[in-house]
């Protein structure tokens, strides 16, 4: 009898261990894929999650971009060199902070290239492809925005499609944020109703990395604060009734955790199509790393409270559970 009891005890232990292993395997872990990657743009195309990050390296080596796709947020496939300066000829030194949009039957990838200094071509470019995995081709042969307006460095663009079909782009570094309206083909800046081309929408403490989403009829404007190379890099947000603001800062929702990582910021947000279910995609710097380019891409759950405020995000090493996209809610 004691052997039967021992056998059942061993079986129970084995099943518990197998269940724990399966449970661990069913989570993404953080980082969600290997390598130094930053400024991640998370988006849903059809039944697939995509992340378009910056290849985080020395400035002169940062001349291409990879992409990653997943059916469940846990298992990620790498799509190498979806675009590079071999195709975007005006980029000489760096390209970073991509933003991806599906429109007009094509995929558009906006990015920052080079840097704006006197005599140097640079700014926000756009590339186009027939597939979210590329290859992306330079759509204009030059930057879409190549000058400093309202003090905003032309970087860190995010393209937002409002419910009426209008496309707005928020962008800017050096502590200033502008918004512009894009033409239906997403290749031109067109005037707002008042005839202006640029509107400054800078909130308090803004540094860079703007992002916009809609939730229950409200506009949630988000951005990064602090220095991108330092431990104080973080994400804050505001809520408005209009995509034009005004954006009054509410508070931080993502910041360093001395037990997990530092320099958490430059994020994006993924909504599971058709569900009030949200995931924040961001980069952070491991505790044992100090190099500016040592940044890894992570995902954690993001929640809204009963009053519509964003609950501060708890960074994890475990990441998120597997979440296939529901068939009824596939994104365009």
C-alpha positions as CSV (number, residue, x, y, z in Angstrom):
1,X,0.0,0.0,0.0
2,X,2.8,2.4,0.8
3,X,4.2,1.9,-2.7
4,X,0.8,2.9,-4.2
5,X,0.8,6.0,-1.9
6,X,4.3,6.8,-2.9
7,X,3.4,6.4,-6.6
8,X,0.5,8.8,-6.3
9,X,2.7,11.3,-4.4
10,X,5.2,11.1,-7.2
11,X,2.5,11.5,-9.9
12,X,1.1,14.5,-8.0
13,X,4.5,16.1,-7.8
14,X,5.2,15.5,-11.5
15,X,1.8,16.9,-12.5
16,X,2.4,20.0,-10.3
17,X,5.8,20.5,-11.8
18,X,4.4,20.0,-15.3
19,X,1.6,22.5,-14.6
20,X,4.1,25.1,-13.3
21,X,6.3,24.6,-16.4
22,X,3.3,25.0,-18.7
23,X,2.1,28.0,-16.8
24,X,5.6,29.6,-17.1
25,X,5.7,28.7,-20.8
26,X,2.4,30.4,-21.3
27,X,3.8,33.8,-20.3
28,X,5.9,36.0,-22.5
29,X,8.6,36.8,-20.0
30,X,10.3,40.2,-20.0
31,X,12.0,41.1,-22.3
32,X,9.7,39.5,-24.8
33,X,12.4,38.9,-27.4
34,X,16.3,38.9,-27.1
35,X,18.5,41.7,-28.1
36,X,18.7,45.4,-27.4
37,X,15.6,47.1,-28.7
38,X,13.9,50.3,-27.7
39,X,11.0,52.7,-28.5
40,X,8.6,49.8,-29.3
41,X,5.5,50.5,-31.4
42,X,2.9,47.8,-30.7
43,X,0.0,47.4,-33.1
44,X,-2.5,44.8,-34.3
45,X,-2.9,43.9,-37.9
46,X,-5.5,41.3,-38.6
47,X,-5.0,38.3,-36.3
48,X,-1.4,39.2,-35.4
49,X,0.3,41.4,-32.9
50,X,3.3,43.4,-34.2
51,X,6.1,45.3,-32.5
52,X,8.3,47.7,-34.4
53,X,11.2,48.8,-32.3
54,X,14.4,50.8,-32.6
55,X,17.5,48.7,-33.0
56,X,19.2,50.0,-30.0
57,X,22.9,50.5,-30.7
58,X,25.5,53.3,-31.3
59,X,24.0,56.1,-33.4
60,X,26.1,55.2,-36.5
61,X,25.1,51.5,-36.3
62,X,21.4,52.2,-35.9
63,X,20.7,52.3,-39.7
64,X,18.1,49.5,-40.0
65,X,15.0,48.2,-38.3
66,X,13.7,44.7,-37.4
67,X,10.1,43.8,-36.6
68,X,8.5,41.1,-34.5
69,X,5.1,39.4,-34.9
70,X,3.1,37.1,-32.6
71,X,-0.3,35.4,-32.6
72,X,-0.5,35.4,-28.8
73,X,1.9,38.0,-27.2
74,X,4.1,35.1,-26.0
75,X,5.8,33.5,-29.0
76,X,7.5,36.1,-31.3
77,X,8.9,35.8,-34.7
78,X,11.7,38.1,-35.9
79,X,11.5,39.8,-39.3
80,X,15.0,41.2,-39.9
81,X,15.8,44.4,-41.7
82,X,12.4,45.4,-42.8
83,X,13.8,48.8,-43.8
84,X,17.3,50.3,-43.8
85,X,19.3,53.2,-45.1
86,X,20.1,51.1,-48.2
87,X,16.6,52.0,-49.2
88,X,16.2,55.3,-47.4
89,X,19.1,57.1,-49.0
90,X,18.8,60.4,-47.0
91,X,19.4,58.5,-43.7
92,X,23.2,58.5,-43.1
93,X,23.5,58.0,-39.3
94,X,20.5,56.6,-37.6
95,X,16.8,55.7,-37.9
96,X,14.6,55.1,-34.8
97,X,11.2,55.3,-33.1
98,X,9.0,53.7,-35.8
99,X,5.2,54.1,-36.0
100,X,3.2,51.7,-38.1
101,X,-0.2,52.2,-39.8
102,X,-2.4,50.2,-42.1
103,X,-4.3,52.3,-44.6
104,X,-5.3,52.4,-48.3
105,X,-4.4,48.7,-48.6
106,X,-0.8,49.4,-47.6
107,X,1.4,49.5,-44.6
108,X,3.1,52.8,-43.6
109,X,6.2,53.0,-41.4
110,X,7.0,56.4,-40.1
111,X,10.5,56.9,-38.5
112,X,13.0,59.5,-37.3
113,X,16.2,59.7,-39.3
114,X,19.5,61.4,-38.7
115,X,19.2,64.5,-36.4
116,X,18.4,68.1,-37.1
117,X,21.5,70.3,-37.0
118,X,22.5,73.1,-39.2
119,X,23.3,71.8,-42.6
120,X,22.2,68.2,-41.9
121,X,19.2,66.6,-43.6
122,X,17.0,64.8,-41.2
123,X,13.6,64.5,-39.6
124,X,10.5,62.3,-39.9
125,X,10.4,60.0,-42.9
126,X,7.8,57.5,-44.2
127,X,8.2,54.2,-45.9
128,X,5.5,52.0,-47.5
129,X,5.1,48.2,-48.0
130,X,2.5,45.7,-49.2
131,X,3.1,43.6,-46.1
132,X,3.6,44.4,-42.4
133,X,6.9,42.5,-42.6
134,X,8.1,44.7,-45.4
135,X,10.3,45.3,-47.3
136,X,9.5,49.0,-46.8
137,X,10.4,51.5,-49.5
138,X,11.0,55.2,-49.0
139,X,7.8,56.9,-50.0
140,X,9.1,60.4,-50.5
141,X,12.8,60.3,-51.1
142,X,13.1,63.0,-48.4
143,X,11.8,63.7,-44.9
144,X,8.1,64.5,-44.5
145,X,9.0,67.0,-41.7
146,X,12.6,68.3,-41.8
147,X,12.5,71.5,-39.8
148,X,12.1,72.6,-36.2
149,X,8.7,74.1,-35.6
150,X,7.6,75.5,-32.2
151,X,10.9,74.2,-30.8
152,X,10.1,70.6,-31.4
153,X,12.8,68.3,-32.7
154,X,11.2,66.3,-35.5
155,X,11.4,62.8,-33.9
156,X,9.3,60.2,-32.0
157,X,6.2,60.5,-34.2
158,X,2.9,58.6,-33.5
159,X,0.1,58.4,-36.0
160,X,-3.4,58.3,-34.6
161,X,-6.6,57.6,-36.5
162,X,-9.6,59.2,-35.0
163,X,-13.1,57.8,-35.2
164,X,-14.1,60.2,-38.0
165,X,-11.3,58.8,-40.2
166,X,-8.9,61.8,-39.7
167,X,-5.2,61.0,-39.2
168,X,-3.2,63.0,-36.8
169,X,0.5,62.8,-36.1
170,X,2.0,63.8,-32.8
171,X,5.7,64.2,-32.6
172,X,8.6,66.1,-31.0
173,X,11.6,66.1,-28.8
174,X,13.6,68.8,-26.9
175,X,10.6,69.3,-24.6
176,X,8.1,70.3,-27.2
177,X,5.3,68.4,-28.9
178,X,3.4,69.3,-32.1
179,X,0.5,67.7,-33.9
180,X,-0.2,67.8,-37.6
181,X,-3.0,66.5,-39.8
182,X,-2.1,64.0,-42.5
183,X,-3.6,63.7,-46.0
184,X,-5.7,60.5,-46.7
185,X,-2.6,59.0,-48.5
186,X,-0.6,59.8,-45.3
187,X,2.2,61.3,-47.4
188,X,1.4,65.0,-46.9
189,X,0.7,67.5,-44.1
190,X,-2.6,69.3,-44.7
191,X,-4.1,72.3,-42.9
192,X,-6.4,72.1,-39.9
193,X,-9.8,73.8,-40.2
194,X,-8.2,77.1,-39.0
195,X,-5.7,77.0,-41.8
196,X,-2.6,76.2,-39.6
197,X,-0.3,73.3,-40.3
198,X,1.3,72.8,-36.8
199,X,-0.3,73.0,-33.4
200,X,1.8,72.8,-30.3
201,X,0.2,70.5,-27.7
202,X,3.1,70.2,-25.2
203,X,1.9,69.1,-21.7
204,X,3.8,69.8,-18.4
205,X,7.1,67.8,-18.0
206,X,7.0,66.6,-21.6
207,X,10.3,65.3,-23.0
208,X,9.5,63.0,-26.0
209,X,7.7,59.9,-27.1
210,X,4.0,60.9,-27.5
211,X,1.2,58.4,-27.8
212,X,-2.6,58.7,-28.1
213,X,-5.5,56.3,-27.5
214,X,-9.2,56.6,-27.1
215,X,-11.1,54.9,-24.3
216,X,-14.8,55.3,-23.6
217,X,-15.0,58.5,-25.6
218,X,-12.0,60.2,-24.0
219,X,-8.6,61.0,-25.5
220,X,-5.6,59.7,-23.5
221,X,-2.4,61.5,-24.4
222,X,0.8,59.9,-23.1
223,X,4.4,60.8,-23.2
224,X,7.9,60.2,-21.7
225,X,9.6,62.4,-19.1
226,X,13.1,62.6,-17.9
227,X,16.3,61.8,-19.7
228,X,16.3,58.8,-22.0
229,X,19.7,57.6,-20.8
230,X,18.9,58.0,-17.1
231,X,17.1,56.0,-14.5
232,X,14.3,58.6,-14.1
233,X,12.9,58.0,-17.6
234,X,9.2,57.4,-17.2
235,X,5.7,57.7,-18.7
236,X,3.0,60.2,-17.8
237,X,-0.5,61.0,-19.2
238,X,-3.4,63.4,-19.6
239,X,-7.1,63.0,-20.5
240,X,-9.0,65.3,-22.8
241,X,-12.3,65.6,-24.6
242,X,-10.6,66.3,-27.9
243,X,-7.5,65.1,-29.8
244,X,-6.3,68.8,-29.7
245,X,-6.3,68.8,-25.9
246,X,-5.8,70.7,-23.7
247,X,-3.7,68.0,-22.1
248,X,-3.4,68.7,-18.4
249,X,-0.9,66.3,-16.8
250,X,-2.5,63.8,-14.4
251,X,0.6,61.8,-13.3
252,X,3.0,59.0,-14.0
253,X,1.9,55.5,-14.9
254,X,5.3,53.8,-15.6
255,X,8.6,54.4,-13.9
256,X,11.7,52.6,-12.6
257,X,11.4,49.9,-10.0
258,X,14.6,49.3,-8.0
259,X,13.8,45.6,-7.9
260,X,13.2,45.2,-11.6
261,X,14.7,47.8,-14.0
262,X,15.4,51.4,-14.6
263,X,14.8,53.9,-17.4
264,X,11.3,52.6,-18.3
265,X,9.7,54.7,-21.0
266,X,9.0,55.4,-24.7
267,X,6.0,53.2,-24.8
268,X,3.0,52.3,-26.9
269,X,-0.3,50.6,-26.0
270,X,-2.0,47.6,-27.6
271,X,-5.7,47.0,-27.2
272,X,-7.1,43.5,-27.9
273,X,-9.5,44.1,-30.7
274,X,-13.1,44.3,-29.5
275,X,-12.2,44.0,-25.8
276,X,-11.5,46.5,-23.0
277,X,-8.2,44.8,-22.5
278,X,-4.9,46.7,-22.8
279,X,-1.2,46.0,-22.8
280,X,1.7,48.5,-22.5
281,X,4.7,47.9,-24.6
282,X,7.8,49.8,-23.5
283,X,11.6,49.6,-23.1
284,X,13.6,49.5,-19.9
285,X,17.2,49.2,-18.8
286,X,18.3,46.1,-16.7
287,X,19.6,46.9,-13.3
288,X,23.1,45.7,-14.2
289,X,23.4,47.8,-17.4
290,X,24.5,51.4,-17.6
291,X,25.1,51.8,-21.4
292,X,22.7,54.1,-23.1
293,X,21.9,51.6,-25.8
294,X,21.3,48.7,-23.3
295,X,17.5,48.7,-23.6
296,X,15.1,45.8,-23.8
297,X,11.5,45.6,-25.0
298,X,8.8,44.5,-22.4
299,X,5.1,44.0,-22.2
300,X,2.8,44.3,-19.1
301,X,-0.9,44.6,-18.5
302,X,-2.4,48.1,-18.3
303,X,-5.7,48.8,-16.5
304,X,-8.2,51.6,-16.2
305,X,-9.9,52.2,-12.9
306,X,-13.7,52.9,-12.4
307,X,-13.1,56.6,-12.8
308,X,-11.3,56.1,-16.1
309,X,-7.8,56.9,-14.8
310,X,-4.9,54.7,-15.8
311,X,-3.7,52.5,-12.9
312,X,0.1,52.8,-12.5
313,X,1.7,49.8,-14.2
314,X,3.6,47.2,-12.2
315,X,6.7,46.1,-14.2
316,X,7.2,42.3,-14.1
317,X,9.8,39.8,-15.2
318,X,7.1,37.3,-16.0
319,X,5.4,39.4,-18.7
320,X,1.9,38.5,-19.9
321,X,-0.2,35.4,-20.5
322,X,-0.9,34.1,-23.9
323,X,-3.7,36.1,-25.6
324,X,-4.7,35.1,-29.1
325,X,-6.8,37.7,-30.9
326,X,-10.5,36.8,-30.8
327,X,-11.8,36.0,-34.3
328,X,-14.7,38.4,-34.0
329,X,-12.4,41.3,-33.1
330,X,-9.6,41.2,-35.6
331,X,-8.2,44.7,-36.3
332,X,-8.1,46.2,-39.7
